[in-house]
Each structure stands twice: as C-alpha cells, then as structure tokens.
Amino acid sequence: MKIIIETERLIIREIVFTDIDVMFELHSDPEVHRYLGNNIITNREKIEETIEFLRQQYNDFGVGRWAMIEKKTNEFIGWTGLEFVTKEINKHKNFYDLGYRLLKRFWGQGFATESAVASVNYAFNRLKAMEIYAMADIENEGSNKILKNVGLKFIETFDHEGVKHNWYKLERAKYKKYINV
C-alpha cells in the first residue's frame, strides 16, 4: 500500500482490498449517495470490482481515487483523488476528474476540502496536468461550495445520467493559490 500524500490531518494512500468493509459501508449508505443517483451498492462483490478498477487506474494512469485516513485515529474516513476518465462525460473524454466521498460521520469537518486541495496540488505539481474537471449535483450545496473554494470555476450545468450537474474546470495556469508552479 503506497502513501501518496500527507496533509496536516490526513494520510492519503492507495485503496487496497483490506479496505473492503469500510468501502462497503461508504457505498451502501443512502445518505452518502443522495446526490449520486441513489445507486447504493448492496453487495461486497461490487466493492471488489470497484477496488479492482481503482487498482487498475493506479497501474494505467498513475492516479485514482485514494483512501483518506485520519492521522489522529488511523481511521478510513472516505476516498478522494483524481480519476482519469476515458469515457465521454459532458462532451469531454480523457481528462482528470477530481472527486471525494466521505463516511457521513466525517462530513462538515473540512476533510473533503483538505483532500481536494492536496489532490489538485498533486495533479498540477506531480502529474503536470494542464487542467482538471469536476462535477457535482446542482442540489449538493456542500460539494459545489468545496469545488469553488478549491479554485475550480463553474462552466455550465448539464444532464448526467438523468441528474442535473454543475460542471467545473481548473486550469494549471490559473491555480496559484496553493501550488508551486
């Protein structure tokens, strides 16, 4: 298991198969999936497939969704990071997508913002990405606020799998708040 990033309160590392129970807890919670199309996962086999996909992303693209571990407790609190998206979403293909998902008991504590900043820094400093994208359900006020606070700029609203989403973009040249470019 490879540690990717450390922040003040988090260790951000690769997701491994021993994370299956906490990943299942995260992805089977209807409240966590409220703004994700309510597509909760109901069996561990699907979580195994998800972890296999993430592990393949690490191999193929050097990135993926990573586990967020709270330093103070060494507890898995959710995932964060970049996915290299190869399918078309909102007329875009082959792009870095910023995302995060936390167990409900860790909401509202700034972990998503802290991890998003670290992920953006990683994208621009380590991967030398020229831009990153993100999307959030238009009704998900918390996630939309985080994306804006991290520096992503709202571009447009679009329909994704039957749900209206806000589409955001951040260009490397315009992101100097947190990084050393």
VOGU-626315 format. One line per field, with one value per residue: residue number from 1; x, y, z of N, C-alpha, C, O, CB in turn. Coordinates in steps of 0.05 Angstrom, whole numbers, plus 5000, padded with zeros to 4 digits. Glycine has a CB too. Example, Ala and Ser with C-alpha at 12.3 -4.5 7.8 and 13.67 -1.06 7.14 Angstrom:
VOGU-626315
k	(1, 2)
n_xx	(5264, 5257)
n_yy	(4886, 4955)
n_zz	(5156, 5142)
ca_xx	(5246, 5273)
ca_yy	(4910, 4979)
ca_zz	(5156, 5143)
c_xx	(5264, 5258)
c_yy	(4934, 5001)
c_zz	(5156, 5157)
o_xx	(5285, 5268)
o_yy	(4934, 5023)
o_zz	(5169, 5161)
cb_xx	(5226, 5282)
cb_yy	(4911, 4988)
cb_zz	(5181, 5114)
***
This chain:
VOGU-626315
k	(1, 2, 3, 4, 5, 6, 7, 8, 9, 10, 11, 12, 13, 14, 15, 16, 17, 18, 19, 20, 21, 22, 23, 24, 25, 26, 27, 28, 29, 30, 31, 32, 33, 34, 35, 36, 37, 38, 39, 40, 41, 42, 43, 44, 45, 46, 47, 48, 49, 50, 51, 52, 53, 54, 55, 56, 57, 58, 59, 60, 61, 62, 63, 64, 65, 66, 67, 68, 69, 70, 71, 72, 73, 74, 75, 76, 77, 78, 79, 80, 81, 82, 83, 84, 85, 86, 87, 88, 89, 90, 91, 92, 93, 94, 95, 96, 97, 98, 99, 100, 101, 102, 103, 104, 105, 106, 107, 108, 109, 110, 111, 112, 113, 114, 115, 116, 117, 118, 119, 120, 121, 122, 123, 124, 125, 126, 127, 128, 129, 130, 131, 132, 133, 134, 135, 136, 137, 138, 139, 140, 141, 142, 143, 144, 145, 146, 147, 148, 149, 150, 151, 152, 153, 154, 155, 156, 157, 158, 159, 160, 161, 162, 163, 164, 165, 166, 167, 168, 169, 170, 171, 172, 173, 174, 175, 176, 177, 178, 179, 180, 181)
n_xx	(5017, 5014, 5033, 5008, 5001, 5011, 4975, 4959, 4922, 4912, 4928, 4937, 4927, 4937, 4879, 4864, 4851, 4839, 4809, 4757, 4711, 4702, 4696, 4650, 4614, 4614, 4595, 4546, 4512, 4454, 4449, 4500, 4499, 4460, 4464, 4485, 4456, 4430, 4449, 4463, 4509, 4499, 4524, 4584, 4615, 4610, 4639, 4689, 4698, 4700, 4746, 4784, 4780, 4799, 4851, 4871, 4869, 4910, 4954, 4949, 4946, 4971, 4943, 4883, 4824, 4836, 4848, 4826, 4856, 4849, 4897, 4901, 4869, 4878, 4838, 4798, 4765, 4741, 4743, 4785, 4812, 4839, 4810, 4825, 4788, 4762, 4717, 4665, 4641, 4598, 4614, 4669, 4729, 4780, 4805, 4825, 4789, 4766, 4749, 4713, 4691, 4659, 4651, 4591, 4596, 4640, 4630, 4628, 4674, 4717, 4750, 4741, 4752, 4806, 4830, 4817, 4846, 4898, 4896, 4889, 4937, 4972, 4957, 4974, 5027, 5055, 5035, 5035, 4991, 4949, 4898, 4841, 4778, 4713, 4651, 4586, 4524, 4471, 4441, 4472, 4496, 4540, 4583, 4587, 4603, 4653, 4683, 4685, 4712, 4762, 4781, 4762, 4727, 4660, 4629, 4584, 4517, 4495, 4464, 4472, 4467, 4411, 4408, 4415, 4476, 4530, 4584, 4654, 4718, 4789, 4845, 4915, 4948, 4918, 4915, 4943, 4939, 4950, 4993, 5060, 5077)
n_yy	(4977, 5041, 5104, 5166, 5221, 5267, 5307, 5360, 5335, 5286, 5222, 5203, 5150, 5092, 5054, 4991, 4920, 4904, 4945, 4935, 4929, 4980, 5010, 4986, 5002, 5057, 5061, 5037, 5069, 5105, 5161, 5181, 5172, 5205, 5249, 5224, 5196, 5159, 5106, 5060, 5011, 4943, 4895, 4860, 4841, 4877, 4920, 4897, 4895, 4950, 4965, 4935, 4963, 5014, 5000, 4985, 5034, 5060, 5032, 5040, 5096, 5123, 5148, 5154, 5142, 5152, 5127, 5162, 5173, 5187, 5219, 5224, 5183, 5139, 5121, 5099, 5146, 5158, 5168, 5201, 5242, 5235, 5215, 5186, 5197, 5160, 5152, 5187, 5246, 5298, 5319, 5313, 5277, 5232, 5258, 5289, 5278, 5308, 5283, 5263, 5228, 5217, 5181, 5190, 5207, 5239, 5285, 5355, 5372, 5392, 5357, 5340, 5386, 5395, 5348, 5354, 5399, 5379, 5339, 5369, 5397, 5354, 5338, 5382, 5392, 5342, 5308, 5343, 5361, 5397, 5415, 5404, 5373, 5374, 5351, 5364, 5347, 5393, 5406, 5393, 5428, 5430, 5403, 5433, 5481, 5467, 5454, 5504, 5534, 5510, 5528, 5514, 5532, 5547, 5523, 5505, 5479, 5412, 5352, 5291, 5224, 5229, 5267, 5334, 5368, 5410, 5433, 5438, 5469, 5473, 5507, 5496, 5542, 5580, 5568, 5584, 5590, 5551, 5521, 5506, 5528)
n_zz	(5000, 4980, 5003, 4982, 4991, 5045, 5089, 5135, 5170, 5147, 5118, 5054, 5014, 4971, 4955, 4980, 4979, 5032, 5050, 5041, 5075, 5098, 5052, 5032, 5073, 5063, 5009, 5012, 5039, 5039, 5047, 5035, 4982, 4964, 4928, 4885, 4849, 4878, 4876, 4910, 4935, 4942, 4952, 4969, 4928, 4886, 4909, 4910, 4854, 4845, 4874, 4845, 4796, 4812, 4828, 4778, 4752, 4780, 4760, 4704, 4696, 4737, 4776, 4815, 4854, 4921, 4988, 5045, 5105, 5172, 5208, 5264, 5286, 5254, 5222, 5167, 5129, 5082, 5010, 4962, 4909, 4842, 4783, 4722, 4669, 4618, 4588, 4553, 4582, 4588, 4538, 4541, 4544, 4566, 4613, 4675, 4733, 4791, 4854, 4914, 4971, 5032, 5093, 5129, 5183, 5182, 5155, 5143, 5170, 5143, 5117, 5063, 5033, 5048, 5028, 4974, 4959, 4965, 4926, 4879, 4880, 4873, 4821, 4790, 4805, 4809, 4768, 4727, 4701, 4656, 4663, 4704, 4718, 4749, 4776, 4803, 4833, 4822, 4867, 4910, 4955, 4991, 4964, 4917, 4939, 4961, 4914, 4889, 4929, 4928, 4881, 4831, 4772, 4756, 4699, 4668, 4670, 4664, 4640, 4671, 4670, 4679, 4719, 4739, 4736, 4759, 4723, 4728, 4720, 4724, 4707, 4700, 4695, 4721, 4773, 4828, 4880, 4918, 4900, 4875, 4820)
ca_xx	(5000, 5031, 5023, 5010, 5002, 5004, 4967, 4960, 4906, 4905, 4945, 4923, 4941, 4922, 4858, 4872, 4828, 4832, 4790, 4731, 4689, 4696, 4686, 4623, 4599, 4612, 4579, 4519, 4497, 4437, 4454, 4524, 4492, 4437, 4469, 4500, 4437, 4420, 4457, 4479, 4520, 4486, 4539, 4612, 4627, 4612, 4661, 4714, 4702, 4708, 4774, 4799, 4781, 4817, 4879, 4878, 4874, 4937, 4973, 4947, 4948, 4986, 4925, 4858, 4812, 4854, 4836, 4833, 4860, 4853, 4922, 4897, 4856, 4885, 4813, 4789, 4743, 4729, 4763, 4790, 4832, 4835, 4805, 4829, 4763, 4766, 4692, 4656, 4623, 4594, 4630, 4697, 4740, 4809, 4810, 4827, 4765, 4770, 4726, 4716, 4667, 4665, 4631, 4574, 4604, 4662, 4621, 4628, 4698, 4738, 4767, 4738, 4768, 4835, 4839, 4814, 4869, 4921, 4893, 4895, 4966, 4984, 4952, 4989, 5056, 5067, 5026, 5039, 4966, 4944, 4872, 4825, 4750, 4697, 4622, 4570, 4495, 4466, 4429, 4492, 4508, 4566, 4603, 4591, 4619, 4681, 4696, 4691, 4733, 4788, 4790, 4750, 4708, 4636, 4628, 4557, 4500, 4490, 4450, 4489, 4451, 4385, 4410, 4429, 4502, 4547, 4610, 4675, 4744, 4811, 4869, 4940, 4957, 4901, 4914, 4968, 4933, 4962, 5014, 5085, 5081)
ca_yy	(5000, 5064, 5131, 5185, 5249, 5272, 5334, 5365, 5316, 5262, 5206, 5195, 5127, 5075, 5037, 4963, 4901, 4903, 4968, 4928, 4934, 5009, 5018, 4977, 5020, 5083, 5059, 5026, 5089, 5121, 5190, 5187, 5170, 5222, 5265, 5208, 5180, 5139, 5080, 5047, 4984, 4925, 4870, 4863, 4835, 4903, 4935, 4884, 4905, 4978, 4966, 4926, 4985, 5034, 4990, 4987, 5063, 5066, 5020, 5051, 5125, 5133, 5162, 5141, 5150, 5143, 5126, 5183, 5162, 5208, 5214, 5223, 5158, 5119, 5110, 5105, 5164, 5161, 5169, 5227, 5240, 5240, 5192, 5192, 5188, 5153, 5153, 5214, 5259, 5326, 5324, 5312, 5250, 5231, 5281, 5283, 5286, 5310, 5273, 5256, 5217, 5212, 5170, 5212, 5218, 5257, 5308, 5381, 5376, 5403, 5336, 5339, 5409, 5389, 5327, 5364, 5417, 5361, 5325, 5388, 5401, 5330, 5339, 5402, 5391, 5316, 5298, 5364, 5364, 5424, 5423, 5384, 5378, 5362, 5356, 5359, 5351, 5421, 5409, 5387, 5454, 5426, 5396, 5456, 5501, 5458, 5457, 5533, 5542, 5499, 5543, 5507, 5552, 5537, 5527, 5502, 5457, 5392, 5328, 5267, 5201, 5238, 5286, 5360, 5372, 5433, 5425, 5456, 5466, 5489, 5505, 5498, 5569, 5597, 5557, 5590, 5595, 5530, 5504, 5519, 5524)
ca_zz	(5000, 4976, 5012, 4960, 5001, 5073, 5095, 5164, 5185, 5131, 5101, 5030, 5004, 4953, 4966, 4978, 4984, 5060, 5055, 5030, 5094, 5101, 5026, 5031, 5090, 5049, 4985, 5017, 5055, 5021, 5050, 5021, 4953, 4958, 4904, 4866, 4835, 4897, 4867, 4932, 4929, 4961, 4956, 4971, 4902, 4871, 4921, 4900, 4827, 4847, 4882, 4822, 4777, 4824, 4826, 4750, 4747, 4790, 4741, 4677, 4695, 4759, 4794, 4821, 4879, 4943, 5014, 5064, 5132, 5191, 5222, 5293, 5294, 5234, 5212, 5140, 5130, 5056, 4989, 4949, 4889, 4814, 4765, 4693, 4656, 4589, 4574, 4549, 4601, 4581, 4514, 4548, 4546, 4573, 4630, 4704, 4748, 4820, 4869, 4942, 4984, 5060, 5111, 5139, 5209, 5178, 5140, 5156, 5185, 5126, 5105, 5034, 5023, 5052, 5009, 4947, 4954, 4962, 4900, 4858, 4880, 4861, 4792, 4776, 4812, 4804, 4742, 4707, 4686, 4646, 4673, 4717, 4718, 4770, 4773, 4828, 4831, 4827, 4893, 4931, 4962, 5003, 4945, 4899, 4954, 4963, 4888, 4885, 4948, 4920, 4859, 4806, 4762, 4744, 4670, 4658, 4681, 4643, 4649, 4673, 4679, 4688, 4741, 4732, 4749, 4752, 4711, 4736, 4708, 4735, 4690, 4715, 4694, 4737, 4800, 4841, 4908, 4936, 4888, 4867, 4791)
c_xx	(5018, 5018, 5029, 5017, 4998, 4997, 4968, 4945, 4902, 4930, 4928, 4939, 4924, 4901, 4867, 4848, 4821, 4813, 4762, 4708, 4682, 4686, 4657, 4605, 4594, 4592, 4552, 4501, 4480, 4442, 4479, 4518, 4469, 4440, 4484, 4481, 4425, 4426, 4475, 4488, 4509, 4501, 4569, 4627, 4630, 4635, 4687, 4719, 4711, 4737, 4792, 4802, 4800, 4846, 4888, 4884, 4902, 4958, 4973, 4954, 4963, 4970, 4900, 4846, 4830, 4839, 4845, 4834, 4865, 4878, 4918, 4886, 4865, 4861, 4808, 4765, 4729, 4750, 4764, 4807, 4822, 4829, 4811, 4805, 4767, 4740, 4683, 4635, 4621, 4612, 4660, 4705, 4770, 4817, 4813, 4802, 4771, 4745, 4733, 4690, 4675, 4643, 4616, 4585, 4628, 4655, 4624, 4653, 4722, 4756, 4765, 4754, 4798, 4845, 4837, 4838, 4894, 4920, 4899, 4925, 4981, 4981, 4970, 5019, 5069, 5060, 5031, 5014, 4962, 4916, 4859, 4796, 4737, 4668, 4608, 4541, 4489, 4454, 4449, 4508, 4536, 4588, 4608, 4608, 4648, 4695, 4703, 4713, 4761, 4798, 4778, 4729, 4684, 4636, 4599, 4543, 4494, 4476, 4469, 4472, 4425, 4385, 4425, 4454, 4514, 4574, 4631, 4701, 4764, 4835, 4894, 4949, 4942, 4900, 4940, 4963, 4948, 4986, 5039, 5090, 5101)
c_yy	(5025, 5090, 5151, 5213, 5249, 5302, 5338, 5343, 5289, 5248, 5197, 5174, 5111, 5059, 5008, 4945, 4898, 4926, 4960, 4934, 4963, 5020, 5010, 4995, 5047, 5081, 5047, 5046, 5107, 5152, 5198, 5188, 5188, 5238, 5250, 5188, 5158, 5110, 5067, 5019, 4966, 4899, 4876, 4857, 4860, 4920, 4923, 4894, 4934, 4980, 4956, 4948, 5007, 5025, 4990, 5015, 5070, 5056, 5034, 5081, 5138, 5149, 5145, 5153, 5137, 5144, 5150, 5170, 5185, 5201, 5209, 5195, 5134, 5106, 5118, 5123, 5168, 5160, 5197, 5222, 5245, 5214, 5202, 5180, 5184, 5152, 5182, 5223, 5288, 5335, 5325, 5283, 5251, 5256, 5272, 5295, 5285, 5300, 5267, 5245, 5209, 5198, 5193, 5224, 5237, 5282, 5333, 5387, 5386, 5382, 5336, 5362, 5404, 5369, 5337, 5382, 5399, 5347, 5344, 5394, 5378, 5331, 5358, 5400, 5364, 5305, 5318, 5367, 5393, 5434, 5399, 5393, 5366, 5368, 5350, 5364, 5380, 5426, 5403, 5412, 5450, 5421, 5419, 5477, 5493, 5462, 5486, 5543, 5532, 5513, 5535, 5527, 5538, 5543, 5526, 5480, 5438, 5369, 5304, 5245, 5210, 5258, 5311, 5363, 5399, 5421, 5446, 5449, 5483, 5485, 5510, 5527, 5588, 5588, 5561, 5595, 5576, 5517, 5521, 5513, 5545)
c_zz	(5000, 4986, 4989, 4971, 5031, 5075, 5126, 5180, 5171, 5120, 5078, 5016, 4985, 4968, 4960, 4985, 5014, 5068, 5048, 5049, 5096, 5074, 5023, 5049, 5076, 5026, 4988, 5033, 5036, 5023, 5036, 4991, 4945, 4932, 4883, 4852, 4852, 4888, 4888, 4923, 4951, 4965, 4955, 4944, 4885, 4882, 4911, 4871, 4827, 4855, 4860, 4801, 4787, 4821, 4797, 4742, 4757, 4770, 4714, 4676, 4717, 4779, 4798, 4846, 4901, 4969, 5030, 5092, 5151, 5208, 5252, 5302, 5276, 5222, 5183, 5141, 5104, 5035, 4976, 4925, 4861, 4800, 4737, 4679, 4627, 4574, 4571, 4570, 4593, 4558, 4519, 4551, 4552, 4589, 4659, 4717, 4777, 4834, 4897, 4952, 5012, 5074, 5125, 5165, 5206, 5162, 5157, 5173, 5169, 5113, 5074, 5022, 5025, 5032, 4980, 4940, 4949, 4935, 4877, 4857, 4867, 4831, 4778, 4781, 4804, 4776, 4719, 4689, 4678, 4657, 4687, 4716, 4743, 4764, 4799, 4821, 4838, 4855, 4916, 4938, 4974, 4983, 4925, 4913, 4956, 4937, 4883, 4904, 4941, 4895, 4832, 4798, 4749, 4714, 4660, 4674, 4658, 4656, 4648, 4685, 4692, 4711, 4731, 4749, 4741, 4744, 4717, 4722, 4723, 4717, 4707, 4717, 4713, 4766, 4815, 4871, 4927, 4925, 4881, 4837, 4780)
o_xx	(5035, 4996, 5051, 5035, 4983, 5010, 4978, 4955, 4890, 4950, 4907, 4962, 4900, 4905, 4875, 4828, 4798, 4803, 4744, 4687, 4658, 4670, 4641, 4583, 4572, 4574, 4536, 4478, 4491, 4438, 4481, 4529, 4458, 4421, 4496, 4489, 4411, 4410, 4499, 4475, 4511, 4491, 4578, 4648, 4650, 4648, 4706, 4742, 4728, 4752, 4813, 4823, 4816, 4863, 4912, 4902, 4917, 4977, 4994, 4966, 4968, 4980, 4897, 4857, 4837, 4820, 4868, 4814, 4883, 4879, 4930, 4895, 4859, 4862, 4814, 4745, 4707, 4773, 4745, 4816, 4801, 4842, 4802, 4803, 4775, 4740, 4693, 4615, 4642, 4625, 4675, 4689, 4783, 4833, 4804, 4795, 4780, 4723, 4757, 4669, 4695, 4619, 4629, 4583, 4636, 4672, 4622, 4653, 4744, 4774, 4785, 4767, 4812, 4867, 4853, 4849, 4909, 4940, 4912, 4937, 4999, 4999, 4982, 5035, 5091, 5077, 5030, 5016, 4969, 4912, 4867, 4789, 4749, 4661, 4618, 4534, 4499, 4456, 4442, 4530, 4554, 4610, 4631, 4625, 4666, 4718, 4725, 4731, 4780, 4822, 4784, 4716, 4687, 4641, 4589, 4555, 4489, 4475, 4481, 4466, 4417, 4363, 4446, 4453, 4509, 4584, 4626, 4705, 4758, 4844, 4894, 4958, 4952, 4885, 4958, 4982, 4957, 5000, 5038, 5105, 5107)
o_yy	(5028, 5096, 5152, 5226, 5232, 5319, 5320, 5334, 5271, 5260, 5186, 5178, 5116, 5052, 5001, 4954, 4891, 4927, 4977, 4943, 4970, 5039, 5025, 5003, 5057, 5098, 5047, 5039, 5121, 5166, 5220, 5204, 5186, 5240, 5263, 5167, 5140, 5092, 5063, 5006, 4972, 4881, 4894, 4868, 4863, 4934, 4938, 4899, 4942, 4996, 4967, 4952, 5017, 5041, 4996, 5020, 5085, 5070, 5039, 5090, 5162, 5162, 5124, 5171, 5114, 5159, 5159, 5159, 5201, 5180, 5190, 5185, 5111, 5083, 5141, 5115, 5181, 5150, 5213, 5199, 5256, 5194, 5223, 5155, 5203, 5152, 5199, 5209, 5302, 5356, 5336, 5266, 5271, 5272, 5250, 5318, 5265, 5307, 5265, 5252, 5195, 5201, 5213, 5248, 5250, 5298, 5332, 5406, 5389, 5390, 5332, 5358, 5408, 5372, 5329, 5381, 5405, 5343, 5336, 5396, 5382, 5325, 5352, 5405, 5364, 5295, 5310, 5374, 5411, 5458, 5376, 5416, 5349, 5386, 5334, 5382, 5390, 5448, 5407, 5416, 5466, 5433, 5424, 5490, 5509, 5472, 5492, 5558, 5546, 5510, 5548, 5539, 5519, 5566, 5544, 5466, 5446, 5366, 5298, 5246, 5199, 5264, 5309, 5361, 5409, 5402, 5470, 5426, 5505, 5462, 5527, 5536, 5609, 5599, 5545, 5602, 5584, 5502, 5545, 5495, 5544)
o_zz	(5017, 4979, 4979, 4961, 5041, 5063, 5140, 5200, 5183, 5114, 5082, 5008, 4982, 4992, 4938, 4996, 5020, 5091, 5049, 5041, 5096, 5073, 5011, 5040, 5077, 5024, 4969, 5039, 5020, 5004, 5024, 4976, 4923, 4917, 4865, 4844, 4842, 4893, 4884, 4906, 4975, 4981, 4941, 4939, 4871, 4867, 4906, 4864, 4811, 4843, 4856, 4790, 4771, 4813, 4792, 4726, 4743, 4764, 4703, 4657, 4717, 4797, 4786, 4858, 4899, 4973, 5029, 5101, 5147, 5220, 5263, 5323, 5283, 5214, 5175, 5154, 5102, 5040, 4979, 4920, 4856, 4804, 4729, 4676, 4612, 4549, 4585, 4575, 4592, 4559, 4503, 4560, 4544, 4580, 4666, 4714, 4788, 4826, 4904, 4942, 5016, 5067, 5132, 5169, 5226, 5155, 5181, 5189, 5179, 5099, 5061, 5001, 5006, 5021, 4963, 4918, 4930, 4922, 4858, 4835, 4851, 4816, 4757, 4763, 4794, 4762, 4696, 4666, 4693, 4659, 4682, 4714, 4756, 4749, 4815, 4806, 4857, 4865, 4939, 4928, 4968, 4984, 4918, 4900, 4952, 4936, 4872, 4895, 4947, 4888, 4812, 4815, 4733, 4706, 4646, 4690, 4636, 4681, 4628, 4709, 4713, 4721, 4718, 4773, 4719, 4756, 4713, 4714, 4732, 4713, 4725, 4738, 4720, 4782, 4813, 4885, 4948, 4940, 4881, 4830, 4756)
cb_xx	(4980, 5038, 5037, 4985, 4981, 5028, 4938, 4948, 4879, 4887, 4958, 4918, 4950, 4941, 4830, 4897, 4835, 4857, 4799, 4730, 4697, 4720, 4704, 4620, 4614, 4639, 4594, 4521, 4517, 4408, 4456, 4546, 4486, 4432, 4484, 4522, 4449, 4390, 4472, 4462, 4551, 4458, 4530, 4623, 4610, 4585, 4659, 4711, 4675, 4690, 4778, 4786, 4752, 4810, 4880, 4856, 4853, 4942, 4967, 4919, 4920, 5008, 4917, 4861, 4782, 4879, 4845, 4812, 4883, 4827, 4941, 4877, 4826, 4903, 4790, 4784, 4752, 4714, 4757, 4803, 4844, 4859, 4775, 4857, 4740, 4781, 4670, 4644, 4631, 4598, 4621, 4703, 4734, 4826, 4788, 4853, 4741, 4777, 4714, 4726, 4656, 4672, 4644, 4546, 4612, 4685, 4591, 4605, 4706, 4755, 4760, 4708, 4760, 4840, 4822, 4788, 4874, 4922, 4865, 4879, 4976, 4971, 4923, 4980, 5060, 5057, 4997, 5064, 4942, 4944, 4854, 4834, 4736, 4705, 4610, 4579, 4480, 4447, 4405, 4511, 4491, 4565, 4595, 4564, 4607, 4681, 4679, 4666, 4725, 4785, 4819, 4737, 4722, 4611, 4644, 4556, 4474, 4516, 4424, 4515, 4468, 4370, 4424, 4410, 4521, 4550, 4607, 4678, 4743, 4817, 4868, 4962, 4956, 4873, 4907, 4980, 4903, 4941, 5003, 5108, 5055)
cb_yy	(5000, 5067, 5140, 5185, 5267, 5265, 5341, 5392, 5328, 5270, 5181, 5220, 5109, 5056, 5043, 4956, 4874, 4903, 4992, 4898, 4923, 5025, 5006, 4948, 5025, 5092, 5044, 5000, 5107, 5116, 5197, 5165, 5142, 5241, 5291, 5192, 5168, 5142, 5081, 5046, 4984, 4919, 4849, 4846, 4814, 4918, 4934, 4854, 4902, 4992, 4949, 4901, 4997, 5040, 4961, 4974, 5081, 5053, 4990, 5047, 5137, 5151, 5190, 5110, 5142, 5161, 5100, 5207, 5141, 5212, 5238, 5244, 5160, 5098, 5120, 5078, 5191, 5188, 5148, 5247, 5213, 5254, 5181, 5181, 5209, 5126, 5136, 5217, 5255, 5344, 5350, 5328, 5234, 5229, 5302, 5296, 5267, 5339, 5249, 5280, 5192, 5238, 5151, 5202, 5195, 5242, 5304, 5383, 5351, 5421, 5309, 5342, 5435, 5379, 5302, 5380, 5435, 5340, 5314, 5415, 5405, 5305, 5347, 5429, 5395, 5296, 5290, 5359, 5353, 5425, 5432, 5378, 5367, 5373, 5339, 5378, 5330, 5432, 5391, 5364, 5468, 5403, 5371, 5467, 5505, 5428, 5446, 5550, 5532, 5468, 5542, 5479, 5570, 5549, 5505, 5495, 5468, 5383, 5323, 5273, 5185, 5214, 5273, 5384, 5349, 5452, 5420, 5455, 5473, 5481, 5526, 5481, 5580, 5598, 5527, 5615, 5593, 5510, 5491, 5508, 5526)
cb_zz	(5025, 4946, 5039, 4944, 4986, 5092, 5084, 5170, 5190, 5108, 5117, 5011, 5028, 4938, 4953, 4996, 4973, 5078, 5039, 5024, 5122, 5111, 5003, 5040, 5117, 5039, 4964, 5032, 5072, 5027, 5080, 5026, 4945, 4982, 4912, 4880, 4811, 4899, 4840, 4958, 4928, 4952, 4936, 4993, 4887, 4873, 4952, 4901, 4811, 4868, 4908, 4809, 4774, 4853, 4838, 4732, 4761, 4818, 4737, 4667, 4694, 4749, 4783, 4823, 4882, 4944, 5029, 5063, 5133, 5210, 5219, 5302, 5293, 5247, 5230, 5124, 5142, 5054, 4968, 4968, 4890, 4802, 4767, 4682, 4661, 4587, 4589, 4521, 4631, 4605, 4501, 4574, 4519, 4548, 4627, 4716, 4741, 4828, 4855, 4959, 4968, 5074, 5132, 5143, 5227, 5165, 5131, 5173, 5199, 5142, 5116, 5026, 5038, 5081, 5012, 4944, 4979, 4984, 4898, 4863, 4909, 4873, 4787, 4784, 4841, 4824, 4743, 4690, 4703, 4616, 4649, 4746, 4692, 4798, 4750, 4850, 4850, 4806, 4896, 4921, 4982, 5022, 4929, 4891, 4982, 4971, 4866, 4889, 4976, 4914, 4857, 4808, 4741, 4758, 4655, 4628, 4694, 4629, 4632, 4689, 4700, 4696, 4766, 4735, 4743, 4777, 4680, 4767, 4678, 4764, 4667, 4701, 4666, 4726, 4800, 4829, 4913, 4942, 4863, 4884, 4775)
***
